[in-house]
Amino acid sequence: FFKHFRSPQQHGPQAQPHSNKSSGSGFIVDAGGYVVTNSHVVEGGKEIFVILMDGTRHEATLIGGDAKSDLALLKIDVNMALPTLDFGDSTAMRVGSPVVALGNPFGLGHTATMGIISARGRGIGSGPYDDFLQIDAPINPGNSGGPLFNVKGEVIGVNTAIFSPSGGNVGIGFAIPASLAQDIVADL
């Protein structure tokens, strides 16, 4: 993850291997089909598809991406109003607060994992928006762009990176706080 922040050497956030296909996660923030994900999930993509929970596959248009925050906004066209998720107050989260991460780890799809906030305001050397929620909920390649929920079911973060010498989960993950994501998504 976060290949543009650190190369996959030593003990930093791990780069996802380059391939012709990549997978990630995302979530719908507007009933008209706007989907939030990570910029690194769609970076360089010639075609982008979103697969909904019901298994339907939709071609997506990249509305905008912000590499510095690692956020992107996609749009899918469907003939119905889609269910949406709401952003919550990430500033209210404290160390020890329970969280649930949703995503598509290793392409398995629709996977929920639970953990806690391990630290707030964590810097990982990523640049101007280096202010992450550190979590111990298991996230792995494919979880990028997925929502991190509080106990009220509000999105308080966007799962983004892991710290791992092996490339798999070791209990140290990072999420962009909703307080930052919400403003950038609105700008996009």
C-alpha positions in Angstrom: 0.0 0.0 0.0 1.0 3.6 -0.3 3.7 2.8 -2.9 4.2 6.5 -3.6 5.0 7.2 0.0 7.7 4.6 0.6 9.3 1.8 -1.4 8.6 -1.7 -0.2 11.8 -2.0 1.7 12.6 -2.4 5.4 9.6 -1.8 7.7 7.3 0.7 6.2 3.9 0.7 4.6 4.0 -1.9 1.9 3.6 -1.3 -1.8 1.0 -3.4 -3.6 2.7 -5.4 -6.4 2.2 -4.0 -9.9 -0.1 -6.0 -12.1 -2.6 -5.5 -14.9 -5.4 -5.9 -12.4 -5.7 -4.6 -8.9 -8.5 -4.7 -6.4 -9.5 -2.5 -3.5 -12.5 -1.4 -1.6 -14.7 1.6 -1.5 -18.0 2.9 -0.2 -21.0 4.8 -1.6 -21.4 8.4 -0.2 -24.2 9.6 -2.5 -27.4 7.7 -3.7 -26.6 8.9 -7.2 -23.6 6.6 -7.4 -20.6 8.4 -5.9 -18.0 6.0 -4.5 -15.0 6.9 -2.2 -11.8 4.8 -2.5 -8.0 5.4 -2.3 -6.2 7.1 -5.1 -3.6 4.4 -5.2 -6.4 1.8 -5.8 -7.4 3.4 -9.1 -4.1 5.1 -10.0 -3.1 4.3 -13.6 -6.2 2.3 -14.3 -7.5 2.3 -17.8 -10.8 0.7 -16.8 -12.4 0.9 -13.4 -15.3 -1.3 -12.3 -17.3 -1.3 -9.0 -18.9 -4.5 -7.9 -21.8 -3.9 -5.5 -22.9 -6.2 -2.6 -25.5 -7.7 -4.9 -22.8 -8.8 -7.3 -23.7 -6.4 -10.1 -20.7 -4.9 -11.9 -20.7 -1.3 -13.0 -18.1 0.6 -15.0 -17.0 3.6 -13.0 -15.7 7.1 -14.0 -12.9 8.7 -12.1 -14.4 12.0 -10.9 -11.2 13.1 -9.2 -8.2 11.9 -7.3 -5.9 13.5 -4.8 -2.5 11.7 -4.5 -1.4 13.7 -1.5 -4.3 12.5 0.6 -4.6 9.2 -1.3 -8.3 9.7 -1.8 -10.4 9.3 -5.0 -14.0 9.8 -6.0 -15.7 7.5 -8.6 -19.1 7.7 -10.2 -21.2 4.7 -11.3 -24.5 5.1 -13.2 -27.4 2.9 -12.0 -31.1 3.2 -12.4 -32.0 3.3 -8.7 -31.0 5.1 -5.6 -28.2 3.4 -3.8 -27.7 2.9 -0.1 -25.1 5.3 1.3 -22.8 5.6 4.3 -22.4 8.7 6.4 -19.2 10.2 7.7 -18.9 10.4 11.5 -16.8 12.4 13.8 -13.3 10.9 13.8 -12.1 13.5 16.3 -14.3 11.9 18.9 -12.4 8.6 18.5 -10.1 7.8 21.4 -7.3 5.2 21.9 -9.2 2.0 22.7 -12.4 2.9 20.8 -13.8 -0.1 19.0 -13.8 -0.1 15.2 -14.9 -2.3 12.4 -13.1 -2.4 9.0 -15.0 -3.5 5.9 -13.2 -4.5 2.7 -12.1 -6.9 0.0 -8.9 -8.4 1.5 -7.0 -10.5 -1.0 -10.1 -10.4 -3.3 -12.2 -12.3 -0.8 -14.9 -9.6 -0.8 -17.3 -8.3 1.8 -15.1 -9.0 4.9 -15.5 -7.3 8.2 -12.8 -7.3 10.9 -12.9 -5.7 14.3 -10.3 -4.0 16.5 -9.6 -0.8 18.3 -8.0 2.6 17.7 -4.3 2.0 18.7 -3.2 5.7 18.2 -4.4 9.0 16.8 -2.5 11.5 14.7 0.0 8.9 13.7 2.7 10.0 11.2 4.0 7.5 8.7 6.2 9.8 6.5 3.5 10.2 3.9 3.6 13.9 3.3 1.4 16.9 4.1 -1.6 14.9 5.3 0.4 12.7 7.7 -2.3 12.3 10.4 -3.6 8.8 10.5 -5.8 6.7 12.8 -3.7 3.6 13.7 -5.8 0.5 14.1 -5.3 -3.1 15.1 -8.3 -4.4 13.1 -6.9 -6.8 10.5 -6.6 -5.1 7.1 -4.7 -6.6 4.2 -4.1 -5.9 0.5 -7.5 -5.2 -1.0 -8.9 -3.4 2.1 -7.5 -0.1 0.7 -10.3 2.4 0.3 -12.8 0.6 2.5 -14.6 2.2 5.4 -13.6 2.1 9.0 -16.7 2.3 11.2 -17.4 3.4 14.8 -19.9 1.5 16.9 -22.7 3.8 15.6 -22.1 2.5 12.0 -20.6 5.9 10.9 -17.5 6.0 8.7 -14.7 7.5 10.8 -11.9 6.6 8.5 -10.8 5.3 5.1 -8.5 2.2 5.4 -5.3 3.0 3.6 -2.0 1.4 4.6 -0.4 -1.3 6.7 2.9 -1.6 8.4 4.2 -5.1 7.6 7.5 -6.7 6.9 5.7 -9.6 5.2 3.0 -7.7 3.2 0.2 -9.2 5.4 -1.5 -8.1 8.5 0.6 -7.8 11.7 -2.0 -5.7 13.6 -0.7 -2.3 12.5 -3.0 -0.5 10.0 -3.7 3.1 9.1 -6.9 4.9 8.1 -7.4 8.5 6.8 -9.6 10.2 9.4 -13.1 11.2 8.3 -12.3 14.7 9.4 -9.9 15.0 6.5 -11.6 12.6 4.1 -15.0 14.3 4.2 -13.5 17.7 3.2 -11.4 16.3 0.3 -14.3 14.2 -1.0 -16.5 17.2 -1.0 -13.9 19.2 -3.0 -13.5 16.3 -5.5 
